[in-house]
Amino acid sequence: MRDEEKLQVPDGVRFVDLVDVAGLQALMESFNKLTGIANGIIDLDGVVIAHAGWQTLCTRFHRCNQATLRRCIESDTSLAGSMTRGEHFALYRCLNGLVDTASPVIVGGRHMANVLTGQFFVEPPDLEFFRRQAAEFGFDEQAYLAAVAEVPIVSRERVEPITGIYAQLAQVLASNGMDRLRQLVAERELAAANRGLESRTRELEAANKELEEFSYSMSHDMRTPLRAIDGFAKILAEEHAAQLDEEGRRLLGVVRSNALRMGCLIDDILRFLRVGRHHLVCGEVDMERLVYEAFEDLRAGLPYRRIRLEVGPLPPAWGDHTLLRRALQNLLANAIKFSSAATEALIEVGGAAQAEENAYYVRDHGIGFDMRYVDKLFRVFERVHPTGQFEGSAVGLAVVKRIIGRHGGRVWAEGEVDAGATFHFALPRKGD
Amino acid sequence: MDDNIVEILMVEDTEADAELAMRALRKRGFANHLVWVKDGAEALDFIFAGGAYARRNMENRPKVVLLDLRLPKVSGIEVLRRLKEDARTKSIPVVVLTSSKEEVDLEECYKLGVNSYISKPVEFDEFAKVVGELGLYWLLVNKLPNS
């Protein structure tokens, strides 16, 4: 398979990461029960992943004596060496007189482990050979020969199908290991991508905060020279008016009115930025009460306007009292501003509790807006109606959006020219 | 001017603001005994009769200190703290007159015992009105314990 060739085993991935160790151990034990033959899976670093039925002859004698252990290792190495020549399995008579077979597990082109079976005889053992070994290496002959007697004798005809099963098992392990490897590599790539994304998000947040701090202190510092421009222009107009002609006085007026306008803009920016600096203190907020409070505040400043406010039952909100009040105040102010001053203005406030959020709206029956420009409504200093036609800040709705955004909520609007506008916002319910 | 007769101590590093404030006070007739210092260190020297003001009699306390917060050398907050923690000066009314609208500054000033905290309006008419009313209140209306 071509993609298997391409997928390299990354550093640090071990064979044990690619297999179900408990499942393999159970399989090894079952095979051992069935055949009486020792079997196991060992990775190329010598780590035993699973094994069953290892012979006393090997574990108690051959691997416990320096000289015979050297032979074991020499045999293992020789067996492993034959694996790399691309055989599906190898049958090998070990230097201590037993027969072993091994099948390589090759994942992504890398030889990662061997499925081993062995520690058996293919014909009755040559007891003379083992007596000589006992004498040569100082084993207790009786115990040693008893261990030899435990070793199963597997006929050559049986050896072939058994080793065939292990060769197939090795291939299944290789193929499953490949799937697991693909998954592992994908997980690693995803984790790396997420880490990258998180650190980029943190950088962006920090940059954004820095930019806000800068805007804030800059806006702030601009007020001082602005006061001087307005103040000294005023002094010029009042105390030196005699030296100015009418055009000179008009020009001074232009200077002053623009200084005032700039002051309003700066105050708007500061109002907008202050929402981001406000420390959120969340609790349950009685939205009906908040609407009435905000409305009374507004009405106090508009004694000549006739306004009828209709407030439907509103679900309580979970949020910051101060900020939500400001949001409602801005929405109500907006509704009043764009309603006709000639007749009684009707403003409706409603809301509903929903599964994941509580939704609210403020509706007016004023001049409305063209839905083509709906995206501009919530942006700082963007106007849908020309300056001069409607007085005041172009930041009110941007502040609303920011306040609701800080609560994890959303805002949207609907309108039609000369048929009123509805501003909606929704706040996540507590615990969401 | 005789440093010993002082009604208003204005601590303000922005010359334009200082001039506008003095004009507003002069119009109301409150600028006859006004001393203007340009940083926090000079303000403390004046009040505690140190440095260049060593020959001044500390007993002659201003009727009000108009204090900007962002000042060179010693900050306005520090000047306020030193004034309010010293038994000899803590009864001097201090009015913070600042362009800062920071809540933290406001809270800090009240913790330290500021007598009034006013944001400078950008608009000159408003500014002049506020400063004029300040003068009226602290020089004529407010009563201080006899020194």
Interface residues (C-beta under 8 A of the other chain):
Chain A: H220 R223 T224 P225 L226 R227 A228 D230 G231 F232 A233 K234 I235 A259 L260 G263 I266 D267 L270
Chain B: T14 A16 D17 L20 R23 S99 S100 K101 K120 P121 V122 E123 F124 D125 F127 A128
